[in-house]
């Protein structure tokens, strides 16, 4: 069916298609609210009502399929079925994540801890990991990582050992190195920007506001995506930092132990790209980096469904 749209409605629909395409590139099916919230660099800031109207027009014209409030491209209805199962699994993982963060918050030097990646989006699988992002006081980064990783090793809870709901602390930064723009991939990295904005903070001693201000480039891409906050009963109380001096003193020892224990996959990828970064300010261990793959899939889906992206 042909639907006549005004120039503004057409622009809104085009951005809506781009957003649905980005979710599809990740294997997800968004709701209309998701589409409004995660519009990437829209030419104009559209209201939620305008986005809902655009989504309805796209559905009526056959360019999108809607079921149970979620949208996908025709032929991709399986994504909607996956999303229902993913949401149920995310509830289980969220409870486990909070228990982990509760004890990790006692590690001297921890200033902020957030749930990251698929769990932050509530799109998980039982065999998927629970990933965390940690902000540590300068001079304690290696100590914080060692103290959060060792209990997981002893409890056999890390990926590759635990089959379901494994836990991994994959990304640490010092509180003097909060700008993550240098870790973007080329030619464009919507994934890292969305990753930053979607973080779900469970521990925050006030550093999160500084972190958000240090990454305005990420929030500018998604003007409708305000930083997330969790309910008071899901927050973890920040701990006294008087033990900070102990952590700083032990940091060089933790660095030596960690460097000696790195597996071959990390050693071979270390500082070769923005996927695995190892220094005294950033510890990032994303050995499997799908950002380029997701970006290319996104571009192809946009071209296929009428939400073209201009790339340089």
Phi and psi in degrees as a GROMACS rama.xvg file:
@    title "Ramachandran Plot"
@    xaxis  label "Phi"
@    yaxis  label "Psi"
@TYPE xy
-86.9185  130.657  UNK-2
-119.621  126.725  UNK-3
-88.7306  126.713  UNK-4
-122.478  149.297  UNK-5
-71.6095  171.241  UNK-6
-60.6276  -42.0696  UNK-7
-68.2462  -41.2224  UNK-8
-63.16  -38.4392  UNK-9
-64.8178  -40.342  UNK-10
-63.2296  -42.0979  UNK-11
-63.687  -43.0966  UNK-12
-63.666  -39.0319  UNK-13
-63.9919  -42.9338  UNK-14
-68.2997  -33.6209  UNK-15
-63.1967  -42.1781  UNK-16
-61.9856  -42.2653  UNK-17
-59.7832  -40.3777  UNK-18
-70.6541  -43.0863  UNK-19
-60.8238  -38.2177  UNK-20
-64.4037  -38.529  UNK-21
-66.2506  -42.7688  UNK-22
-62.1109  -41.6521  UNK-23
-63.5798  -36.1377  UNK-24
-63.1055  -27.0881  UNK-25
-90.3693  -6.69288  UNK-26
89.2761  25.0853  UNK-27
-123.788  161.12  UNK-28
-122.135  115.661  UNK-29
-84.1937  161.462  UNK-30
-87.9835  172.762  UNK-31
-62.7192  -36.2773  UNK-32
-65.4531  -40.6637  UNK-33
-59.0916  -43.7295  UNK-34
-62.4206  -44.916  UNK-35
-62.3669  -43.9102  UNK-36
-69.5975  -34.8662  UNK-37
-109.046  25.903  UNK-38
-64.3059  124.866  UNK-39
-91.4927  112.88  UNK-40
49.1176  55.257  UNK-41
-66.0084  147.792  UNK-42
-61.1326  -34.2412  UNK-43
-135.129  155.167  UNK-44
-85.4106  112.909  UNK-45
-93.5976  148.663  UNK-46
-77.6333  163.219  UNK-47
-61.6637  -38.5555  UNK-48
-60.465  -40.999  UNK-49
-65.8  -38.1068  UNK-50
-66.9733  -41.4562  UNK-51
-61.387  -42.3968  UNK-52
-63.2604  -41.5772  UNK-53
-64.0303  -41.4748  UNK-54
-65.1635  -38.2987  UNK-55
-64.5865  -42.5262  UNK-56
-63.5264  -40.3432  UNK-57
-65.9542  -34.7823  UNK-58
-69.4601  -45.3108  UNK-59
-61.9184  -37.5534  UNK-60
-77.129  -8.36702  UNK-61
88.0948  4.50254  UNK-62
-79.4937  -21.7419  UNK-63
-132.383  155.809  UNK-64
-115.207  138.669  UNK-65
-124.139  133.621  UNK-66
-149.55  131.518  UNK-67
53.9298  34.3836  UNK-68
81.7127  2.15536  UNK-69
-113.226  149.25  UNK-70
-118.136  146.441  UNK-71
-154.983  171.651  UNK-72
-79.6801  150.75  UNK-73
-54.1938  134.487  UNK-74
93.3576  -6.32117  UNK-75
-114.316  26.1472  UNK-76
-60.2734  -21.2229  UNK-77
-61.0687  -25.4558  UNK-78
-63.3656  -35.385  UNK-79
-67.1272  -42.2382  UNK-80
-62.5415  -41.1007  UNK-81
-63.4756  -37.2901  UNK-82
-62.8395  -37.1485  UNK-83
-63.0751  -45.7093  UNK-84
-66.4922  -37.3811  UNK-85
-64.3931  -39.4928  UNK-86
-64.3272  -41.1675  UNK-87
-64.025  -42.2871  UNK-88
-66.2069  -36.3389  UNK-89
-62.3344  -33.9595  UNK-90
-61.6137  -41.9028  UNK-91
-65.0473  -45.5723  UNK-92
-65.4967  -35.8543  UNK-93
-63.1754  -40.2479  UNK-94
-64.1955  -41.2283  UNK-95
-66.6758  -40.0795  UNK-96
-61.041  -42.0291  UNK-97
-64.9217  -37.5283  UNK-98
-64.3168  -40.0573  UNK-99
-64.8453  -45.6891  UNK-100
-64.9056  -31.9763  UNK-101
-59.7468  -42.1079  UNK-102
-84.0434  -31.0716  UNK-103
-66.1126  -25.8845  UNK-104
-66.2824  -16.8798  UNK-105
-79.7765  -11.9681  UNK-106
-66.9782  124.011  UNK-107
-58.9408  131.695  UNK-108
106.544  -17.3245  UNK-109
-73.9607  125.721  UNK-110
-110.758  -31.9023  UNK-111
-153.214  140.817  UNK-112
-137.244  131.489  UNK-113
-130.608  148.387  UNK-114
-77.696  136.3  UNK-115
-129.818  175.385  UNK-116
60.2582  -140.679  UNK-117
-63.0526  -33.9205  UNK-118
-67.9645  -33.1381  UNK-119
-62.5751  -26.2462  UNK-120
-96.6035  -4.06776  UNK-121
59.7348  39.7172  UNK-122
-127.026  77.2639  UNK-123
-121.207  168.044  UNK-124
-124.413  153.728  UNK-125
-54.2594  -37.7592  UNK-126
-83.1861  -1.07378  UNK-127
-80.15  161.853  UNK-128
-86.2286  160.32  UNK-129
-103.711  108.445  UNK-130
-102.325  143.095  UNK-131
-124.94  148.05  UNK-132
-116.091  132.998  UNK-133
-127.839  134.712  UNK-134
-104.642  125.183  UNK-135
-118.097  156.728  UNK-136
-65.4121  142.435  UNK-137
-55.3525  134.209  UNK-138
91.5001  0.054931  UNK-139
-124.585  7.22062  UNK-140
-58.3188  -48.9705  UNK-141
-67.4977  -37.5058  UNK-142
-64.0641  -44.4222  UNK-143
-61.3935  -44.7599  UNK-144
-62.4822  -46.4304  UNK-145
-61.0587  -42.2411  UNK-146
-70.5804  -24.9674  UNK-147
-87.0401  -27.1963  UNK-148
-83.5232  -40.2889  UNK-149
-56.7626  -46.7124  UNK-150
-59.5065  -34.8591  UNK-151
-68.1841  -36.122  UNK-152
-65.4087  -45.5668  UNK-153
-64.9586  -35.4278  UNK-154
-87.7786  0.834292  UNK-155
53.2809  48.014  UNK-156
-109.043  2.89511  UNK-157
-86.3457  162.069  UNK-158
-58.2365  144.579  UNK-159
90.3534  -16.0887  UNK-160
-115.173  -54.7311  UNK-161
-85.8922  134.23  UNK-162
-78.0379  -43.8856  UNK-163
-119.956  143.162  UNK-164
55.6135  40.174  UNK-165
-67.7522  159.371  UNK-166
-120.227  137.88  UNK-167
-147.69  128.147  UNK-168
-94.5357  104.335  UNK-169
-108.832  -8.49631  UNK-170
-149.413  120.565  UNK-171
-129.727  139.52  UNK-172
-135.145  151.137  UNK-173
-79.6191  152.899  UNK-174
-72.3555  -1.43548  UNK-175
-104.097  7.20817  UNK-176
-135.943  58.3946  UNK-177
-89.8826  -16.0861  UNK-178
-77.8816  113.971  UNK-179
-98.3092  10.5803  UNK-180
-61.8377  -28.766  UNK-181
-71.9546  -10.0331  UNK-182
-96.3287  6.26605  UNK-183
-69.6141  150.045  UNK-184
-95.9517  163.073  UNK-185
-98.7187  153.283  UNK-186
-83.1296  -13.8993  UNK-187
-151.752  151.305  UNK-188
-138.264  73.5301  UNK-189
-65.23  -26.0085  UNK-190
-63.8586  -47.3663  UNK-191
-64.9532  -39.5035  UNK-192
-62.3134  -46.5038  UNK-193
-65.9135  -35.5894  UNK-194
-59.7812  -44.9612  UNK-195
-64.6924  -47.2746  UNK-196
-68.6267  -28.9885  UNK-197
-87.2942  -3.82457  UNK-198
-54.7082  137.263  UNK-199
-108.954  105.868  UNK-200
-84.9006  124.072  UNK-201
-105.279  -27.7337  UNK-202
-122.304  129.857  UNK-203
-156.595  112.544  UNK-204
-95.5682  13.8611  UNK-205
113.824  -8.19325  UNK-206
-74.4235  -20.3606  UNK-207
-64.3017  -39.7665  UNK-208
-60.1677  -40.2946  UNK-209
-66.3116  -40.5375  UNK-210
-61.4614  -45.3114  UNK-211
-63.4483  -40.8388  UNK-212
-67.188  -27.4987  UNK-213
-77.3764  -11.9926  UNK-214
-126.242  53.3692  UNK-215
-63.9951  -29.4157  UNK-216
-58.6068  -33.1285  UNK-217
-72.6767  -44.9364  UNK-218
-72.5726  -27.1687  UNK-219
-67.1449  -29.2384  UNK-220
-67.9016  -28.411  UNK-221
-126.398  78.8518  UNK-222
-63.2573  -20.2817  UNK-223
-95.2637  -4.96452  UNK-224
-98.112  86.9403  UNK-225
-71.1459  153.001  UNK-226
-55.4963  142.796  UNK-227
-81.6695  144.683  UNK-228
-128.919  147.363  UNK-229
-102.658  160.826  UNK-230
-60.9892  152.459  UNK-231
-56.4438  -33.8692  UNK-232
-76.7276  -9.88907  UNK-233
-100.06  -6.67018  UNK-234
-78.9795  152.212  UNK-235
-109.203  129.205  UNK-236
-63.5068  134.67  UNK-237
-71.343  149.6  UNK-238
-101.665  158.873  UNK-239
-59.1339  146.155  UNK-240
-104.591  16.0931  UNK-241
-64.7048  -18.7819  UNK-242
-83.4427  3.62982  UNK-243
-55.8395  -39.6926  UNK-244
-63.7136  -35.6858  UNK-245
-64.3133  -45.0454  UNK-246
-62.0691  -40.8473  UNK-247
-66.3787  -37.3373  UNK-248
-66.5811  -37.358  UNK-249
-86.3129  -6.80641  UNK-250
-58.1477  -45.1032  UNK-251
-61.2968  -35.6817  UNK-252
-66.9113  -42.6133  UNK-253
-62.2923  -37.2417  UNK-254
-62.9979  -45.7089  UNK-255
-61.9624  -45.5887  UNK-256
-62.4689  -44.7258  UNK-257
-63.9343  -45.8446  UNK-258
-60.8624  -36.0619  UNK-259
-72.1838  -25.285  UNK-260
-98.268  -1.48644  UNK-261
-59.4663  133.81  UNK-262
-71.3852  162.869  UNK-263
-56.6193  -35.1857  UNK-264
-61.4635  -38.6193  UNK-265
-75.3718  -41.1223  UNK-266
-59.5126  -41.6675  UNK-267
-73.3167  -27.7447  UNK-268
-97.8808  -7.84238  UNK-269
-60.1946  120.254  UNK-270
60.0266  22.5342  UNK-271
-89.7837  -18.7697  UNK-272
-158.814  -171.223  UNK-273
-84.9702  3.29946  UNK-274
-76.8871  -45.4648  UNK-275
-123.336  110.355  UNK-276
-123.358  126.734  UNK-277
-132.022  109.306  UNK-278
-157.413  -172.479  UNK-279
-78.3393  -5.20417  UNK-280
-112.268  -27.4034  UNK-281
-137.807  130.763  UNK-282
-125.484  104.587  UNK-283
-126.484  121.413  UNK-284
-123.535  60.0474  UNK-285
-99.9949  74.6874  UNK-286
-59.7609  -41.9541  UNK-287
-93.6677  98.1772  UNK-288
-106.06  109.014  UNK-289
-98.1814  10.5538  UNK-290
-59.7783  -45.2481  UNK-291
-64.7375  -41.6609  UNK-292
-62.0625  -45.1131  UNK-293
-64.4296  -41.6823  UNK-294
-61.8353  -46.0959  UNK-295
-65.6445  -39.5598  UNK-296
-63.1711  -41.4906  UNK-297
-60.0755  -47.9678  UNK-298
-60.4131  -44.0517  UNK-299
-65.3167  -39.7895  UNK-300
-66.2789  -37.4406  UNK-301
-64.2861  -43.448  UNK-302
-63.1198  -38.8607  UNK-303
-69.8378  -33.6763  UNK-304
-112.364  8.12091  UNK-305
89.8217  30.7012  UNK-306
-128.788  50.8502  UNK-307
-50.3602  142.432  UNK-308
-110.481  131.365  UNK-309
-90.133  117.71  UNK-310
-114.031  146.032  UNK-311
